[in-house]
Amino acid sequence: SGRIPQILLPTPEAVLAAFWSLASDGSLAHHIWASARRTLTGFALSASLGIGLGLLFAGHGAARRTGHLLMEAIRVTPPLSLVPLLILWLGIDEAPKVAIVFLSSFFRST
């Protein structure tokens, strides 16, 4: 209807044109694969560590008592609030993106 500026909300035609442009030159598949790779890497790391810690905590009471407080302290911190720190610590490339996926999925697998 034109009530919202196109800079804020592009028209469906503009979105479709951009989609076809990205799909036809192959860059859409490249970007999808990059996002999927980050997601799968972060989830695989979190699942591996989560399952490993779960087995450790289930088998050793001392490890469970020691690790429980640390896990609870980290669990209540929202992963998105750590983005500035992760960028400072890990740089701007792939590592902080994988770390956010790791932190977001880790407490779902423990």
NUMI-970830 format. One record per residue (C-alpha): residue in one letter; z, y, x. Coordinates in steps of 0.25 Angstrom, whole numbers, padded with zeros to 4 digits. Example, Ala and Ser with C-alpha at 12.3 -4.5 7.8 and 13.67 -1.06 7.14 Angstrom:
// residues 2
("A" (0031 -0018 0049))
("S" (0029 -0004 0055))
// end
This chain:
// residues 110
("S" (0000 0000 0000))
("G" (0001 0009 0012))
("R" (0015 0013 0010))
("I" (0020 0007 0023))
("P" (0013 0012 0035))
("Q" (0005 0001 0042))
("I" (0012 0003 0055))
("L" (0025 -0003 0048))
("L" (0018 -0013 0039))
("P" (0003 -0016 0042))
("T" (-0006 -0020 0031))
("P" (-0009 -0035 0028))
("E" (-0023 -0033 0033))
("A" (-0018 -0027 0046))
("V" (-0009 -0039 0048))
("L" (-0020 -0049 0045))
("A" (-0030 -0042 0054))
("A" (-0020 -0042 0066))
("F" (-0017 -0057 0063))
("W" (-0032 -0060 0063))
("S" (-0033 -0052 0076))
("L" (-0022 -0059 0083))
("A" (-0026 -0073 0078))
("S" (-0041 -0071 0082))
("D" (-0038 -0067 0096))
("G" (-0027 -0078 0098))
("S" (-0016 -0069 0101))
("L" (-0009 -0073 0088))
("A" (-0008 -0088 0093))
("H" (-0003 -0083 0107))
("H" (0008 -0075 0101))
("I" (0012 -0086 0091))
("W" (0013 -0095 0103))
("A" (0022 -0086 0111))
("S" (0032 -0084 0099))
("A" (0032 -0099 0097))
("R" (0034 -0102 0112))
("R" (0046 -0092 0112))
("T" (0052 -0098 0099))
("L" (0051 -0112 0104))
("T" (0056 -0110 0118))
("G" (0068 -0102 0112))
("F" (0071 -0113 0102))
("A" (0069 -0124 0112))
("L" (0079 -0118 0121))
("S" (0089 -0115 0110))
("A" (0088 -0129 0104))
("S" (0090 -0135 0118))
("L" (0102 -0127 0122))
("G" (0108 -0128 0107))
("I" (0106 -0144 0107))
("G" (0112 -0145 0121))
("L" (0124 -0136 0118))
("G" (0126 -0144 0105))
("L" (0126 -0157 0112))
("L" (0136 -0151 0123))
("F" (0145 -0145 0112))
("A" (0145 -0158 0104))
("G" (0149 -0167 0116))
("H" (0159 -0158 0123))
("G" (0170 -0151 0116))
("A" (0173 -0142 0128))
("A" (0159 -0137 0128))
("R" (0159 -0134 0113))
("R" (0172 -0126 0114))
("T" (0167 -0118 0126))
("G" (0153 -0116 0120))
("H" (0157 -0113 0106))
("L" (0162 -0099 0109))
("L" (0150 -0095 0117))
("M" (0140 -0101 0107))
("E" (0147 -0093 0096))
("A" (0147 -0080 0104))
("I" (0133 -0081 0106))
("R" (0129 -0086 0092))
("V" (0134 -0073 0085))
("T" (0125 -0064 0094))
("P" (0112 -0062 0087))
("P" (0100 -0066 0096))
("L" (0092 -0053 0092))
("S" (0104 -0044 0097))
("L" (0102 -0050 0111))
("V" (0087 -0046 0112))
("P" (0090 -0034 0121))
("L" (0099 -0042 0130))
("L" (0089 -0053 0131))
("I" (0077 -0044 0135))
("L" (0086 -0037 0146))
("W" (0090 -0051 0151))
("L" (0077 -0059 0149))
("G" (0067 -0048 0150))
("I" (0056 -0045 0139))
("D" (0047 -0058 0141))
("E" (0049 -0071 0134))
("A" (0064 -0074 0138))
("P" (0071 -0065 0128))
("K" (0062 -0070 0116))
("V" (0065 -0084 0119))
("A" (0080 -0080 0121))
("I" (0080 -0074 0107))
("V" (0074 -0087 0101))
("F" (0084 -0095 0109))
("L" (0096 -0087 0104))
("S" (0091 -0087 0090))
("S" (0089 -0102 0089))
("F" (0100 -0106 0098))
("F" (0112 -0106 0088))
("R" (0103 -0113 0078))
("S" (0102 -0125 0087))
("T" (0117 -0126 0092))
// end
